[in-house]
Amino acid sequence: MLQLPRPHRPTSLTNHHALVECGTHALVDAAIGGRQQGETTLAMNLAGSAGPGTLVLADRNMLGVPLWNAFVEAGAQLLWRLKKTVAKKPHAVLDDGSYLARVRLDKHTAAALRREGKSVPSAITVRVIEYTLDGSDEVYRLATSLLDPETAPAAELAALYHERWESEGVFAEVKTVQCGPQGVLRSARPDGIRQEIWAHLTVHHLTRDLIQHAATGANRSFDPQRMSFRRAQHLVRRSMVAAPRPAQRHRAAEHVAARLAAKPNPDRRPRSYPRAIKRRTTPYPTKTAKMRGTRSDPNFGPTIHRRPL
């Protein structure tokens, strides 16, 4: 699974999107631009990195006909969050309660394309899944390119979408662990800023590649998410030598991998909490005593809202 995270802004001058592999936290690709560039414009550059055999997850602000078509044409399957006002009219209701709907380009974008003499893309067909979770009245809406409910049941896709939050852990690894809480980009030039960002992303990818080797190499079968990213970078720093020979690099990598595998983190507790706060300063509901401890059952699952046939 690949994930399109929210835009990352290390400074006020940059805006970038990344494709993240949810299972390993590996950064697959990134698109870096100025703050004037829109989210979907940058994300369009990532479509070529999501080919056949991948399922791309994205938040609700990413759905658009051109971007959707770009990823579908690359061979990827999509599972994206939907806004409340999009794809509300069912075109056909399916057996599992989901339904097919048509999504068209908004009229302002279509008019701008016509003025430029460009062709307007036709409407796309998406499968809409609506569901709720225990302890919350919010109705979650997803759009997917997997139109067959037999091969991709609605309940499985709804449960799978919440893996999207793994991308937030990747940002924490880069910004908090690797760069440090006071880390800033030092360059004052656009090309220097891009170079620094790519350097950070490259170091993160190499660290995650080492963690994957520690989890699955030498007859080991750990979940890569049980390997500590902070400890991996600490061990790498302690193992660094000036101008190492190939044999030294190999021994150092194997030493770090063995140390990581010898002390994996415990399995994650099955937990989920309502998206609420103690004081209401946002549109989200205020946290109350009734909400504490909700959704702590490891067997909780989404409740699919079935459209009447």
Secondary structure, DSSP 8 states (H G I E B T S, - for coil): -EEE---B-SSTTEEEEEEEETTTTEEEEEEEEETTS-HHHHHGGGGGGS-TT-EEEE-GGG--HHHHHHHHHTT-EEEEE--TTSS-S-SEE-TTS-EEEEE---HHHHHHHHHTT------EEEEEEEEE-TT----EEEEES---TTTS-HHHHHHHHGGGGHHHHHHHIIIIIIS-TT------SHHHHHHHHHHHHHHHHHHHHHHHHHHHSTT----GGGS-HHHHHHHHHHH--SS--HHHHHHHHHHHHHHHHHS-----------S-BSS--SSS-B--GGGTTTT--TT---EE-----
